[in-house]
Amino acid sequence: TPSPSPTPLPRPEDTAAQFFSAWELADYDTMYRLLAQNSRLVVSDTSFAEQYRQAQSAAATTVVRAELRSTLMRDRAATAAYHIEWDTALLGTLQADSTMTLTFSGGQWNIDWTPDLIWPGLASDNAMQMTWSIPRRANIYDRDGLGLAVDGKRVIVGIVPGEVISEDVTLPALSQIVGVPPEELKARYAGSPVTWFIPVAEIPGEVSTLHYPTLSTLPGVSLREKNVRVYRPGSLAAHTIGYVGIIPSGWQAAYLAKGYRGDEWVGLVGLEQWGEPYLAGSHGGQLDIINSQGQVVKTLAQKPAVLSRPIYTTLDRSFQEQVEEILGGRKGAIVAMDPNTGQILAIASHPDFDPNEVVSPSTVQPSQPVTPTEKSYVNRAMAGLYHPGSTFKPIVMAAGLEAGLFTPQSVFNDPGFWDGLGSGFRKFCWLKEGHGAIDLVTALSASCNVTFYQVGYAVNQKDENMLPDFARKFGLGKPTGIGLEENAGVVPDMQWKNATLNQPWYAGDAVNMSIGQGDVNVTPLQMAVMYSAIANGGTLYTPQLVAKIGNADMGPEEIIQPEVVGKLPVSAENLAAIQQGLRGVVAGARGTARHIFLGIPVAVSGKTGTAETATEKPDAWFAAYAPSDAPELVVVVLIENSGQGSGVAAPIARQVFEAFFGYALTPLPPIPEEPSD
């Protein structure tokens, strides 16, 4: 009788391969089921999974790869050699070779598990530990090196309840310094253990120094310093500089993948966010295996930190302060730009906010960062959308001239209204009695609506895409590329109207666009870019907020060069006619802003604009440059729901020019009630 053939054992490499595949997928349940019985008696499934998670988290691991290299089987025991690679966010790829033991029982191969299988050297009492090296956050400066966002001190003011001798004496005195009512201060430490230090407010370091003689003598009051981000002075350029904060939950994965630890404060908006790679530098770290006493058993990898780099903005801090003071409490925005480089010298938006209160609030529990929600956090200069009103008219004039439909000397008649769309669709000029006979250049100076109705209508009759195309070539309807959060605006055309409103394009759409109304929407920053191009002879620049990136180690600085993004689609002759019309706004006999700029020592060219809104009062615009013959500064002023451009925005723009050129500021005149533009 022949002897029966022995049944071959399953292959141990199949079990090992299954274990490694599950590891790569972080499927710890499957991995645990493949362990030998004696291993499962030593480690629970929860502890097993947690040991893998802890090690990989400590190493900031993003991807695990495990590859079986070879197996050796002897009777009912086997060994499997394998190679592991961990891709980490901070230390690159970690690699190691190891060996696992398998035993055959119950009809299958099982793994004899120890923590050493996670990574060689991880004995039962050992753990992985990352020691982080995080550079100091670099500063943000103005163009001359004056601080805008810098390292500073905040002082935590605390109460030790058991040491307060008289609340009637201590709390009123403390209230005068920290700006918190006495009853609120008392509520913040009420019920706390009498020996504890209870934070009740935060104050700037300089306030603590100023009032130290009082603070140091109030029984029960104790002070502790901390390093914080300080924005100075106060709310200056707050929308542009931005602020830092705890990494939002939705951003955690992205920052962890960049090598962040996860509990850092990072730039959330503005230049703080844009400049995060420079301001934060690059984290460094050392990954060790440590024993239960915290002693280093083995260093697995290390990486030095890369120093942070300061940012020097194009802003002029003193000028920025003046511009914000000029804007005052009005809801709106001011942009002041160098037309020859695109550099932003000042940019203001109101309502504003104090970043110091966001980062280190003094009126709430100091450890709780504020999350901004109010509309004052909208940067109206970049993200606010408005009808441009008559500041749009240079585009219409350019299109009419370049199309060959008109010349600068073309004469129009304005009786105060226009019936070109039919008597049932009569359109009116802002000047009720009309401008009478008027040439195209003077019509720009006088902001004659009837003239521009006719020009826009004629351009649209020749080519329905021409007017929208010209608007886009003047920089509208798309982001400027400044690098911060901004709105692209809207330049309506046939495709846009059909897709957005499911309506056809009418001649009336072009007519409304011709005076900056209808569906066209722009930002003040876009208008600054447009008027800079008109001022400098036709070159469109990307607006620039960063002048250079410094090096903390005194190495070479990175100078940010001006970026040309296009040319205006206007001949030199026709652009000169537009410039002549804009000069006439201020200096011409029929100019809408002539009375505002009487006596100013510098020649100014500009355009008023009064844009209808959904409210009773229109938005007031003034876009201008000076000196007219060799422009150094473009100023765009937008004041929401305030009145006419000539009566509201133009006087504010005059003060901005006076501040820039060093003249005394002319007091703002009363806002006129008569119609204007």
C-alpha positions, 0 to 999 in steps of 0.5 A: 500500500503506497504511503500518503503524501503529506499536505504542504503547509500554507506559505508564510509569505502570504500572511506577511504580505497581508500584514504589510498591505494592511499596514499601508492602509492603516487597517490595524484590525486586520493586522491584529487578527494575524497575530499569534495567540500568545501575542494577543494575550500580551497586547490588546487590539486597542493598545496595538493600534495605538502603538502604531499610531503614536509612532507614526504620529511622532514621526509626522508620517504621511505614507507607510510602505512595507515590502517583503524581501524574503522568507525562510521556513523551518518546520512550523516556524518561519522568518520574514525579512522586510523593508519599511519606508515612512514618508514624513512631512518633516524628515523626508523618507525614513528607511529600515530593514527588519525581520519578523517571526511567524509560527504555524498553528491552527492551520495558519501562519501567525505573527509573533509580534513585538513593538520592534516590528513597528520600527527596529529599536522600539522595545516594549518600554520604548517610544518615538519622540520628535523634538521640534525646532521652530524658528521665531516668526519674522517681522513685517515692515514698511518700505523703510523698515518700520515695524507693522507686525513684530515680536512683542510682549503682552502681560497677563494680569491675574488675581490671586483671590486669597491675597486681595485685601480689599476688592473695593480698592483693588478692582476699581484701580485695576479696572482703570488700567485694563479697561474691564469693569470691576464687576466683570473682573470679579466675575472672572475669578469668582469661585476659584481656589484662593491660592490660584493665579486667575487670568482676568485681562491682558495688556500690552507690555508698554501699558504694564510698564507705564502703570507698573508702580500701581500694578505692583502695589495692588494686593492680590494682583500678579503679572506674567509676561508672554511673547506675542505677535504685535501689530502697530500702530493698532489697526494700521493697514489691518486688512492688508497685514492680516493676523495670525491664529491657531491653525483652523481645523480645515487647514490641519491636514495641509499644514501637517503635510508641510511639517508643522506640529499642528499647534502653531499659530499661522497667518490666517489672512493678509500678508501674514497668510501670503508670507507664511513660507517666509515668515515662519521659516521651515521647522526642524526636528530630531526623531529619537527612540527614548526609554521609559526614563526619557533617555535617548536610546537612538536618534533616527533622523534629524533636520535643522530648522531654516530661519524665517525671513522678514517681509518689507512691504511697499507701504509707507507707514507714515503715509498709511497713517495719514490716509487712514486718518483722512478716510476716518469713519467713512465706510469705503476704501482708498488706494494710493499706488505708484503708477510707474511700478505698481507699488501700493504706498497706502491702502485703507478700508473702513470699517477696520479692526485691531489685529491685536484684539484678534491675536490677544484679546484684552476683554475676554479670557486671554487664552481664547483667540477671537474668530472675526465674523463682522463685516469690518473684516472685509477688505473693501479695497480688494474684495468690495464690489461696486458699480464704477459709475463715470470712472468707467468712461475712459474705457468707453472713450477708448473703444469709440476712438479705437473703433474709428467711430469718433475722434477727440473732436467729435461733437455731440448734443446733450439736451439733458436726455437721450432717446436712442433706445426709443422714447419709452427708454429715455436716458437722462444726463446728470445735468438736467438742462444738458451740456448742449453742444460738447466735444468728446474730450470735454464730455469726459471732463464734464462727465456728460452721460448723453455723450457716452450713451451715444458712444457706447451704443455705437460701439455695441452696434459695431461689435457687441463684444468690443466694449466688454473686451476693452474693459477686460484689457483695461484690467477689469473682470479678473483678479489683479494678481496682488496675491491676497484675497480679492474679487475678480469683479464682473464685466458682463457680455453676451456669454455672461448674461446668458449663463448667469441670467439666462437672458440675451444681450441688449443694446441697453446693456451696453448703454448702461455699461457706458456710464459704469452701471448695469451689471459691471462691478469693480474693486477700488484696487482694479480702478487703481491699476486701470488709472495707473496705466492711463497715467503712465502711458499705457502699461498695466502693472500687477499691484505690488505689496511686497518690496523685498524678502529679507534674510535673517542670516544677513544674506542677499535679499530677494528684491521683488521687481515690478511685473508688467501684465499688459498694455492698454489697447489704445494708441498714443494719440488717443490715450493723450486725448483721454489724459486731456479729458481727465486733466479737464476734470480738475482744470477745465472750465466744465470739469466736475471737480474743478471747484474742489482742486482750486489752489492745489500746488500740484497738477491733478488729473482725474475722474469723478463718479457717482454710481447708483446703488440699491439704497437711496444714496449713491457710491462716490468715486474719484480716481486720479493721478498727479502730477499730470505730466509726470505722475508719481501717485494714483489715488482712488477713493470710494465712499459707500452710499455717500453722495456725488463723487465730486462733492464727497470723494474728490475732496478726500482725494485732494487731501491724500495728494496733499499728504503725499506731496507734503502740503497742508490739508485743505478742510473738507467742504460741505457736501453739496445737495445739487446734482453732480457726478 
